[in-house]
Amino acid sequence: MKLALLISNRGFFPSTVIESARADMIQAAERAGVEVLVMDSDLTRYGAVETYADGKIYADFLAEHSGRYDGLIISLPNFGDENGIKEAIKDVRVPILLQAYPDELDKLDFANRRDAFCGKLGLCAVLKQMKKPFVSGEPFVMHPLSEEFHREMTDFVAICRIVKRMKGMRVGVLGARTTAFKSVRYDEAAMESRGVDVESLDLTQVFAKMQAIAEDDVRLAEWETEIKAASDTCDTPAYAILNQCKLGVALEEIIEEMALDTLAIRCWSEMQYEYKITPCTVMGILNHRQIPVVCETDVTNAPAMMALTLASGAGVGCLDVNNNYGTDEDKCILFHCGPLPADLMNGKGHMEEHKMFVKTQGQNCSWGVNVGRIKPGIVTLCGMRTENGQHRYFVEKAEVLDIEVDKRFFGTYGVVEIPGLQTKLRHMAEEGFRHHVAITTGDHTRRIREGLSKYLGYTEIKL
């Protein structure tokens, strides 16, 4: 990740303000783990932008480095210069972060005060007039070396990651829409309007790849190690582990050959009939690798999973919003068959058959469910759908509680608490969101909103 740095100056301020700002911002960027693209200080007075002519020089500098930076930081060590900044950023198409230095109460004399607070307000108005979205957090002014600005930088880096990766992302759809669920229908053209390209394959292509994999292929041993690290397979027949390993290798080949970022899989019932497995544990491993895989061909939630994994830098999963929790209106149970990454699991899972398929197909038809619990803690939930050419989403903060339910409960689950849940569920239902929700660890709601709505054109629906 590389961020360009623009430092603006109001001409009558001393050069020491600019020099210290450059050093502070470089130090702040290094702490956030990113590179900084800085213009040669000899190109303008102090290496700052303080006139229209300086802005033109800086614009040329950015043009020379086009495609080699992922975001732009505008630093105001003092009031700054609106005309210079306006010219400098006229062709910028990456996220912009605004930073303004705070004044100190014992240094408000003319020789020392900065007025960056006021300058930032003016600059925000200019950017709004230019229709240039920008990131501006709280508090309104922050010193680059403060903890507040470190959090701001960390958020901004994640926003840049979302914007960069999701422009031109590719979703592989493996199999036809899950027959029983009309709820997962989607508008492929609407997704393409947001830069999401959809590639469809028949499940027979997946099965053909699995059949072509020799049983002494070294990749199978690697997959077996990962599967056994994610799930206790002590009860699992050897053929079921082998077939899951073959599925993992086949999916890796498809991802590489088609340059895919995410997958949406038809996970039943062909895999059970043909290979006697479910893909849940394999999906959890890919999700842990930050290659999001959504089940039941819920294609529109593949970008939701990608956004969450980019926001958190961790694994992501997709779950059913499945059960009420008694009479507690702010709690519900999230559940699925085990396609969760280790990041979200409360310890190692246990591999079982899928009880629903055993009921209809008999024993040894569906090994691969990874039974366990979701790790307690704060999580971010996100759901997506398409409508009338728009790609709509919601995002919510929730808490997974350290609560067990009926020991006979099937699959992987977590009891979550969301204040005002009943109202949110009603809005979710009225807006036509499906029964699935993507999930990752931590509160990343701001990063999702800034990245998806400001820069990628997704439409947020407030629940």
C-alpha positions as CSV (number, residue, x, y, z in Angstrom):
1,M,0.0,0.0,0.0
2,K,1.4,3.4,-1.0
3,L,-0.1,6.8,-0.2
4,A,0.8,10.1,-1.8
5,L,1.3,13.0,0.5
6,L,0.4,16.6,-0.3
7,I,1.3,19.3,2.2
8,S,-0.4,22.7,1.7
9,N,0.9,26.0,3.1
10,R,-0.5,29.5,3.6
11,G,2.3,31.6,2.2
12,F,3.2,33.7,5.2
13,F,3.7,30.8,7.6
14,P,7.3,29.7,8.4
15,S,9.0,26.8,6.7
16,T,9.5,25.0,9.9
17,V,5.8,24.2,10.0
18,I,6.1,22.4,6.6
19,E,9.3,20.6,7.5
20,S,7.9,19.2,10.7
21,A,4.6,18.2,9.1
22,R,6.4,16.2,6.4
23,A,8.5,14.4,9.1
24,D,5.4,13.8,11.2
25,M,3.3,12.4,8.3
26,I,6.1,10.1,7.1
27,Q,6.5,8.7,10.6
28,A,2.7,8.3,10.9
29,A,2.5,6.4,7.6
30,E,5.4,4.1,8.6
31,R,3.6,3.3,11.9
32,A,0.5,2.3,9.8
33,G,2.7,0.1,7.6
34,V,2.4,2.0,4.4
35,E,4.8,3.6,2.0
36,V,4.7,7.4,1.3
37,L,5.0,9.0,-2.1
38,V,6.5,12.5,-1.5
39,M,7.2,15.2,-4.0
40,D,10.8,16.5,-4.2
41,S,11.0,19.4,-1.8
42,D,13.0,21.4,-4.4
43,L,10.1,21.6,-6.9
44,T,8.2,24.2,-4.9
45,R,8.9,26.5,-1.9
46,Y,9.4,24.1,1.0
47,G,8.0,21.3,-1.1
48,A,4.5,22.5,-0.3
49,V,1.5,23.5,-2.4
50,E,0.7,27.2,-1.6
51,T,-0.2,28.6,-5.1
52,Y,-2.1,27.6,-8.2
53,A,1.3,27.2,-9.9
54,D,2.4,24.8,-7.1
55,G,-0.8,22.9,-7.6
56,K,0.0,22.4,-11.2
57,I,3.5,21.1,-10.4
58,Y,2.0,18.7,-7.9
59,A,-0.6,17.5,-10.4
60,D,2.2,16.7,-12.9
61,F,4.0,14.8,-10.1
62,L,0.9,12.7,-9.5
63,A,0.5,12.1,-13.2
64,E,4.0,10.8,-13.4
65,H,3.2,8.3,-10.7
66,S,-0.3,7.4,-12.0
67,G,-1.3,3.9,-10.9
68,R,1.5,3.7,-8.3
69,Y,-0.3,5.1,-5.3
70,D,-3.5,3.9,-3.7
71,G,-4.7,7.0,-1.8
72,L,-3.8,10.6,-1.1
73,I,-3.3,12.4,2.2
74,I,-3.7,16.2,2.2
75,S,-2.0,17.6,5.3
76,L,-2.8,21.1,6.6
77,P,-0.1,22.2,9.1
78,N,-1.8,25.6,8.8
79,F,-4.8,27.1,6.9
80,G,-3.5,25.8,3.6
81,D,-4.3,27.1,0.1
82,E,-7.6,26.2,-1.6
83,N,-6.6,27.2,-5.1
84,G,-3.4,25.2,-5.1
85,I,-5.0,22.1,-3.7
86,K,-7.9,22.3,-6.2
87,E,-5.5,22.3,-9.1
88,A,-3.3,19.6,-7.6
89,I,-6.0,17.0,-7.1
90,K,-8.2,17.7,-10.2
91,D,-7.4,14.4,-11.7
92,V,-7.2,12.3,-8.5
93,R,-9.3,9.1,-8.6
94,V,-8.3,7.5,-5.4
95,P,-9.5,8.0,-1.8
96,I,-8.5,11.3,-0.2
97,L,-7.8,11.7,3.6
98,L,-7.8,15.1,5.1
99,Q,-5.5,15.9,8.1
100,A,-5.4,19.2,9.9
101,Y,-3.1,20.1,12.8
102,P,-4.8,21.3,16.0
103,D,-4.0,24.6,17.6
104,E,-2.6,24.7,21.1
105,L,-4.4,26.9,23.6
106,D,-1.2,28.5,24.9
107,K,0.0,29.2,21.3
108,L,-2.8,31.3,19.8
109,D,-0.8,34.4,19.1
110,F,-0.2,35.5,15.5
111,A,3.3,34.0,15.4
112,N,2.2,30.5,16.5
113,R,-1.5,29.7,15.7
114,R,-2.1,27.5,12.7
115,D,-5.8,28.1,11.8
116,A,-5.9,24.6,10.2
117,F,-9.3,24.0,11.8
118,C,-10.8,26.8,9.8
119,G,-8.8,25.9,6.7
120,K,-10.0,22.3,6.7
121,L,-13.7,23.5,6.8
122,G,-13.0,25.7,3.7
123,L,-11.2,22.8,1.9
124,C,-14.1,20.5,2.6
125,A,-16.5,22.9,0.9
126,V,-14.2,23.1,-2.1
127,L,-14.0,19.3,-2.4
128,K,-17.8,19.1,-2.1
129,Q,-18.1,21.6,-5.0
130,M,-15.6,19.5,-7.0
131,K,-17.6,16.3,-6.2
132,K,-14.5,14.8,-4.8
133,P,-15.3,12.4,-1.9
134,F,-13.0,12.6,1.0
135,V,-12.4,10.9,4.4
136,S,-12.6,13.1,7.5
137,G,-12.8,11.6,10.9
138,E,-13.3,12.6,14.5
139,P,-11.9,14.7,16.1
140,F,-11.9,17.2,13.3
141,V,-8.3,18.1,13.8
142,M,-5.6,15.6,14.8
143,H,-1.8,15.7,15.3
144,P,-0.2,13.1,12.9
145,L,1.5,11.4,15.8
146,S,-1.6,11.1,18.0
147,E,-3.4,7.9,18.7
148,E,-6.5,9.4,17.1
149,F,-4.7,9.9,13.9
150,H,-3.2,6.4,14.0
151,R,-6.7,5.0,14.1
152,E,-7.7,7.3,11.3
153,M,-4.7,6.1,9.2
154,T,-5.5,2.5,9.9
155,D,-9.1,3.1,8.8
156,F,-8.0,4.9,5.7
157,V,-5.6,2.2,4.6
158,A,-8.5,-0.3,4.9
159,I,-10.7,2.0,2.8
160,C,-8.1,2.2,0.1
161,R,-7.7,-1.6,0.2
162,I,-11.5,-2.0,-0.3
163,V,-11.6,0.5,-3.2
164,K,-8.5,-0.8,-4.9
165,R,-9.4,-4.5,-4.8
166,M,-13.1,-4.3,-5.4
167,K,-12.7,-2.3,-8.6
168,G,-12.8,-5.0,-11.2
169,M,-13.2,-7.9,-8.8
170,R,-14.2,-11.2,-10.3
171,V,-16.8,-13.6,-8.9
172,G,-16.8,-17.2,-10.0
173,V,-20.3,-18.8,-9.8
174,L,-20.0,-22.6,-9.6
175,G,-23.3,-24.2,-10.5
176,A,-26.8,-23.0,-11.2
177,R,-28.8,-21.0,-8.7
178,T,-29.6,-23.2,-5.7
179,T,-33.0,-24.5,-6.9
180,A,-35.0,-24.1,-3.7
181,F,-33.9,-20.4,-3.1
182,K,-35.4,-17.9,-5.5
183,S,-34.3,-15.4,-2.8
184,V,-30.7,-15.5,-4.1
185,R,-31.6,-14.3,-7.6
186,Y,-29.5,-11.3,-8.7
187,D,-28.9,-8.8,-11.5
188,E,-25.6,-9.4,-13.1
189,A,-25.6,-6.1,-15.0
190,A,-26.1,-4.2,-11.7
191,M,-23.1,-5.9,-10.3
192,E,-21.1,-5.1,-13.4
193,S,-22.0,-1.4,-13.0
194,R,-20.2,-1.5,-9.6
195,G,-17.1,-3.1,-11.3
196,V,-17.9,-6.7,-10.3
197,D,-17.5,-9.2,-13.1
198,V,-19.4,-12.5,-12.9
199,E,-18.0,-15.7,-14.5
200,S,-20.3,-18.8,-14.4
201,L,-19.2,-22.4,-14.6
202,D,-21.2,-25.7,-14.5
203,L,-20.6,-28.0,-11.5
204,T,-19.6,-30.7,-14.1
205,Q,-16.5,-28.6,-14.8
206,V,-15.6,-28.7,-11.1
207,F,-16.2,-32.5,-10.9
208,A,-14.1,-33.1,-14.1
209,K,-11.2,-31.3,-12.4
210,M,-11.6,-33.4,-9.2
211,Q,-11.6,-36.6,-11.3
212,A,-8.4,-35.6,-13.1
213,I,-6.5,-35.2,-9.8
214,A,-4.2,-38.2,-9.1
215,E,-4.4,-39.6,-5.6
216,D,-0.6,-39.1,-5.2
217,D,-0.8,-35.4,-6.0
218,V,1.2,-33.6,-3.4
219,R,-1.4,-30.9,-3.1
220,L,-3.8,-33.4,-1.6
221,A,-1.5,-34.0,1.4
222,E,-1.3,-30.2,1.9
223,W,-5.1,-29.9,1.9
224,E,-5.4,-32.8,4.3
225,T,-3.1,-31.1,6.7
226,E,-5.2,-27.9,6.5
227,I,-8.5,-29.8,6.9
228,K,-7.3,-31.7,10.0
229,A,-6.0,-28.4,11.5
230,A,-9.5,-26.8,11.0
231,S,-11.6,-29.8,12.0
232,D,-11.4,-32.9,14.2
233,T,-11.8,-35.7,11.6
234,C,-11.6,-38.7,13.9
235,D,-15.0,-40.0,12.8
236,T,-14.6,-39.1,9.1
237,P,-14.2,-41.9,6.5
238,A,-11.0,-41.7,4.5
239,Y,-12.8,-41.4,1.2
240,A,-14.6,-38.2,2.4
241,I,-11.3,-36.6,3.4
242,L,-9.8,-37.5,0.1
243,N,-12.8,-36.0,-1.9
244,Q,-12.7,-32.8,0.2
245,C,-9.0,-32.5,-0.6
246,K,-9.7,-33.0,-4.3
247,L,-12.4,-30.3,-4.1
248,G,-10.0,-27.9,-2.5
249,V,-7.3,-28.5,-5.2
250,A,-10.0,-28.2,-8.0
251,L,-11.2,-24.8,-6.6
252,E,-7.6,-23.5,-6.3
253,E,-7.1,-24.4,-10.0
254,I,-10.3,-22.7,-11.0
255,I,-9.5,-19.5,-9.0
256,E,-6.0,-19.3,-10.6
257,E,-7.0,-20.2,-14.2
258,M,-9.9,-17.6,-14.2
259,A,-8.2,-15.0,-12.0
260,L,-11.2,-15.1,-9.6
261,D,-11.3,-13.1,-6.3
262,T,-14.4,-14.8,-4.8
263,L,-16.6,-17.8,-5.4
264,A,-20.3,-18.6,-5.0
265,I,-21.0,-22.3,-4.9
266,R,-24.0,-24.5,-5.4
267,C,-23.3,-26.6,-2.4
268,W,-26.2,-29.1,-2.6
269,S,-27.3,-31.6,-3.7
270,E,-25.0,-32.7,-6.5
271,M,-21.9,-32.8,-4.3
272,Q,-23.7,-35.2,-1.9
273,Y,-24.9,-37.5,-4.7
274,E,-21.6,-37.5,-6.6
275,Y,-18.9,-37.4,-3.9
276,K,-20.7,-37.9,-0.6
277,I,-19.4,-34.6,0.8
278,T,-20.4,-31.1,1.7
279,P,-17.9,-28.3,0.9
280,C,-18.2,-26.5,4.3
281,T,-14.8,-27.2,5.8
282,V,-13.1,-26.5,2.4
283,M,-14.9,-23.2,2.2
284,G,-13.9,-22.3,5.7
285,I,-10.2,-22.9,4.8
286,L,-10.5,-20.6,1.7
287,N,-12.3,-18.0,3.8
288,H,-9.4,-18.2,6.3
289,R,-7.0,-17.5,3.4
290,Q,-9.1,-14.4,2.6
291,I,-10.5,-15.9,-0.6
292,P,-14.2,-15.4,0.2
293,V,-16.5,-18.3,-0.7
294,V,-20.3,-18.0,-0.3
295,C,-22.6,-21.0,-0.3
296,E,-26.0,-21.6,-1.9
297,T,-24.9,-19.5,-4.9
298,D,-25.7,-16.2,-3.1
299,V,-23.7,-14.2,-5.7
300,T,-24.6,-10.7,-4.4
301,N,-23.1,-11.5,-1.0
302,A,-19.7,-12.5,-2.5
303,P,-18.8,-8.7,-2.7
304,A,-20.1,-8.3,0.8
305,M,-17.7,-11.0,2.0
306,M,-14.8,-9.4,0.0
307,A,-15.5,-6.0,1.5
308,L,-15.5,-7.4,5.0
309,T,-12.2,-9.3,4.6
310,L,-10.5,-6.2,3.1
311,A,-11.9,-4.0,5.9
312,S,-10.7,-6.4,8.6
313,G,-7.7,-8.0,7.1
314,A,-9.1,-11.2,8.5
315,G,-11.2,-14.2,7.4
316,V,-14.9,-13.9,6.7
317,G,-17.9,-16.2,6.6
318,C,-21.5,-16.2,5.5
319,L,-24.3,-17.4,7.9
320,D,-28.1,-17.7,8.1
321,V,-30.0,-15.3,10.3
322,N,-31.7,-18.4,11.6
323,N,-33.4,-18.4,15.0
324,N,-35.0,-16.2,17.6
325,Y,-33.4,-16.4,21.0
326,G,-36.4,-17.1,23.2
327,T,-38.2,-13.9,24.1
328,D,-35.1,-11.7,24.1
329,E,-35.9,-9.3,21.2
330,D,-32.3,-8.0,20.9
331,K,-30.8,-11.4,20.4
332,C,-30.9,-14.0,17.6
333,I,-29.0,-17.1,16.5
334,L,-26.7,-17.0,13.5
335,F,-26.0,-20.5,12.0
336,H,-24.6,-22.4,9.1
337,C,-23.0,-25.7,8.3
338,G,-19.4,-24.7,9.1
339,P,-17.9,-22.6,6.3
340,L,-16.2,-20.3,8.8
341,P,-12.5,-19.4,8.9
342,A,-10.5,-20.1,12.0
343,D,-10.6,-16.4,12.8
344,L,-14.3,-16.7,13.6
345,M,-14.3,-20.2,15.3
346,N,-14.2,-20.7,19.0
347,G,-11.6,-23.3,18.7
348,K,-11.3,-26.3,16.3
349,G,-14.5,-27.7,14.8
350,H,-15.6,-31.3,14.6
351,M,-16.4,-32.8,11.2
352,E,-19.8,-34.4,10.8
353,E,-22.3,-35.4,8.2
354,H,-25.0,-33.0,7.2
355,K,-28.1,-34.1,9.2
356,M,-30.5,-32.7,6.6
357,F,-29.0,-34.9,3.8
358,V,-28.7,-38.0,6.0
359,K,-32.4,-37.7,6.6
360,T,-33.2,-37.9,2.8
361,Q,-30.2,-39.8,1.4
362,G,-29.0,-42.1,4.2
363,Q,-25.7,-42.5,6.0
364,N,-22.3,-41.5,4.5
365,C,-23.7,-39.1,2.0
366,S,-22.5,-35.7,3.2
367,W,-19.3,-35.5,5.3
368,G,-17.7,-32.1,5.6
369,V,-19.8,-30.1,8.0
370,N,-17.6,-28.4,10.6
371,V,-19.5,-28.2,13.8
372,G,-18.6,-25.6,16.4
373,R,-19.3,-22.2,17.8
374,I,-18.6,-18.7,16.7
375,K,-16.0,-16.9,18.8
376,P,-17.5,-14.4,21.2
377,G,-16.7,-10.7,20.6
378,I,-17.6,-7.7,18.4
379,V,-18.3,-8.5,14.8
380,T,-19.4,-6.6,11.6
381,L,-22.3,-8.0,9.6
382,C,-23.0,-7.0,6.0
383,G,-25.6,-8.1,3.5
384,M,-26.1,-7.2,-0.2
385,R,-28.7,-7.5,-3.0
386,T,-29.4,-6.0,-6.4
387,E,-32.4,-4.0,-7.4
388,N,-33.3,-1.7,-10.3
389,G,-29.6,-1.5,-11.4
390,Q,-28.4,-0.7,-7.9
391,H,-26.2,-2.8,-5.6
392,R,-27.6,-2.3,-2.2
393,Y,-26.2,-3.2,1.2
394,F,-26.6,-2.9,4.9
395,V,-23.8,-3.0,7.5
396,E,-24.2,-3.4,11.3
397,K,-22.1,-3.9,14.4
398,A,-23.1,-6.8,16.6
399,E,-21.7,-8.8,19.5
400,V,-21.4,-12.6,19.6
401,L,-22.2,-13.6,23.1
402,D,-20.5,-16.5,25.1
403,I,-23.8,-18.4,25.2
404,E,-24.5,-22.0,24.5
405,V,-27.8,-23.3,23.1
406,D,-29.3,-26.7,23.0
407,K,-26.5,-29.2,22.8
408,R,-28.3,-31.0,20.0
409,F,-28.2,-27.8,17.8
410,F,-26.8,-28.7,14.4
411,G,-23.9,-26.9,12.7
412,T,-21.9,-23.9,13.7
413,Y,-23.7,-21.1,15.6
414,G,-23.5,-18.0,17.6
415,V,-25.9,-16.0,19.7
416,V,-25.6,-12.3,18.7
417,E,-27.0,-9.2,20.3
418,I,-28.0,-6.1,18.3
419,P,-29.8,-3.3,20.0
420,G,-33.1,-2.6,18.2
421,L,-32.9,-5.9,16.4
422,Q,-36.6,-6.3,15.8
423,T,-36.9,-3.0,13.9
424,K,-33.7,-3.8,12.0
425,L,-35.2,-7.2,11.0
426,R,-38.4,-5.6,9.9
427,H,-36.5,-3.1,7.7
428,M,-34.3,-6.0,6.4
429,A,-37.4,-7.9,5.4
430,E,-39.1,-4.9,3.8
431,E,-36.0,-4.1,1.8
432,G,-35.8,-7.7,0.4
433,F,-32.5,-8.8,1.9
434,R,-32.1,-12.5,1.9
435,H,-31.6,-14.7,5.0
436,H,-27.8,-14.6,4.7
437,V,-25.3,-12.3,6.3
438,A,-21.6,-11.9,5.9
439,I,-19.5,-11.7,9.1
440,T,-16.0,-10.8,10.2
441,T,-14.3,-10.0,13.5
442,G,-14.2,-6.4,14.9
443,D,-16.2,-3.2,14.2
444,H,-15.4,-2.1,10.6
445,T,-18.7,-0.4,9.8
446,R,-17.1,2.9,9.0
447,R,-14.6,1.4,6.6
448,I,-17.3,-0.4,4.8
449,R,-19.5,2.7,4.5
450,E,-16.7,5.0,3.3
451,G,-15.3,2.5,0.8
452,L,-18.6,1.2,-0.7
453,S,-20.8,4.3,-0.6
454,K,-18.3,7.1,-1.1
455,Y,-16.0,5.6,-3.6
456,L,-17.6,2.5,-5.3
457,G,-21.2,3.7,-5.7
458,Y,-23.0,1.1,-3.6
459,T,-26.3,2.2,-2.0
460,E,-26.5,1.8,1.7
461,I,-29.9,0.8,3.2
462,K,-30.1,1.9,6.9
463,L,-31.8,-0.8,9.0
